[in-house]
């Protein structure tokens, strides 16, 4: 007969065997597989174009983990340790977005709003053309990068008008009036970001007007003829005098042409003066000629009884240059009296 010796130690082992259930399907590594947790991202922002290398700090990361930022896969994911990954940020849209780490076992963790994409500030390269007269008004191109639709522009601290968003690298604007000298150009995007091109634009004093010719260059002393004044650097609002008398109905056609109505004047050559609103002027000496009325024998600007008397006083005289010989036939006779009488009250 075989005798078995059972002591207290054996009884404890037997009790443990029956007390602890055994799951034959249990995975011995299952208890070690937990979800990754994300604490922070360093740095936690980048431009919308992406490309920055950032550190993802947390716990339970596994070698082979993948990362998405706002649903876009990050590249160059490097497993540094179970508490750190490094990745290259993908491009994204402006704003706060989620960061998700997914381990090879499929478990994942999310850091809500853990990363922010920001719009880059505008940059200014140049202005074309980079100058204008102090009165402004020229349309210029502003060249740079990261412009947004709705951008505003100031030149010398004054708001430019008619700002047109052509592309993210070009704007067109109308130059405001300014003071002579170099001034700053500032572009401000709707998100508040701005850039300044110091001394990027120059205001210059406009040159004085120049006068080339007048068409026609003469009128009778009573005036009234519409004449063209041809030259350069005329400004809207320019004034004109002929023989010291102000021309009326001055029309600014272009910087090279004005139209005016000749004022009354005195027979002979007269000076023409064009004066721009900025005070600069040009004078053409003897640029215009007033001729007497053909039948105004006395030269007082009107045909009346006095002219008839003057003709009658030379009645019967012959020769050249006779005032009374209004028909220029070399003799003062009844025909001259009739012509003058027929033009009474002509001015």
C-alpha positions, 0 to 999 in steps of 0.5 A: 500500500502506498501512503501519501503524506499531505501537509498544509503547504499542499492543501494551500496549493490545491485550494488556489487551483480551484479558487482561481478560474482559468481563461484558456483564451486569454491573451497574456499581453492584453493587460499591457495594451492601453489607449495612448493619451496626449498631453500637449503639442510643442509648439502647438501652432504652425502656418496653414502651409504646415511643414513645422516639426513638432513634439507630441507629449503623452503616454502609452505611445507605441513604435509605429504609431500614426498621427493625424492633425485635423484629419490629415496624416502627419509625415515623418512620424518618429517614435522617440519613447512611449511618452514622445513622438515627433512629426512634421505638420501637414498643411491645414485650414486656419483655426484650432484642430484636433490631434489624434495618435493611433497605436499599431494595436488600433487604440487611439487618443485625441487631444481636442483643439490641441493644435492651431493653424494660423494664416501667415502675415502679408509681406510687401515687396514693391510698388509699381510705379513707386511714385506719384504727384502730391495730388495722387490719383495714379493706379499702382500695383502692390506686389508681395505675398499672403494678401487676402481678399478684403485687404486695406492699404494706406500710403503715407497714413492715408487710405488708398481707394479702389483697392482690388484683390488681384491675387494673394501676391498682387493688389491694385489701388488708387493713390491718395493725395499726400505730402512731398517725400518718401512715405510708408506703405501698409497692407492690412489683411482682414485678420488684422495682420499687416506689413509695412514697406518703409519708404516704399512710395514717394510723392513728388511735387508736380512740374510747372505747366508748359504751353506749346501753342494756341489754336486759333491764336487770334480773335477779334477784340470782342472775344468769344472764340473757343480756343484750344491751349496745348501744352503739358502738366495742366491740372484740373481746375487750372485758370487761364488769362489772355491779355490779363483778362480771365478766360471763361468756360475753362475745360480741362480736357487732359494734362496736355489740353485745355479749352477756353473762351477768349475774353474781350481784349485790346487790339494787338498781341497779348500774353497767355497765362495758365495757372494750375491749382497748386500755384505753378504757372506758365506765361507765353508772351504775345501768344495771342493776337486781338484784331480790331473789328473790321468796321470798327474804324475808331477801334472802340469795340463797337460799330456806331455813328462815330465810325460813320463820322470817321469814314465821312471825314476821309470821304474822297481820299485815295491811297493805302492805309486809310481808316475810312477805306473799309472795303480796301479798294484804295478810295473812301467813297459812298460804298464805305459809308454804306458798309459801316452803316450796315454793321452798326451795333456790331461788337 
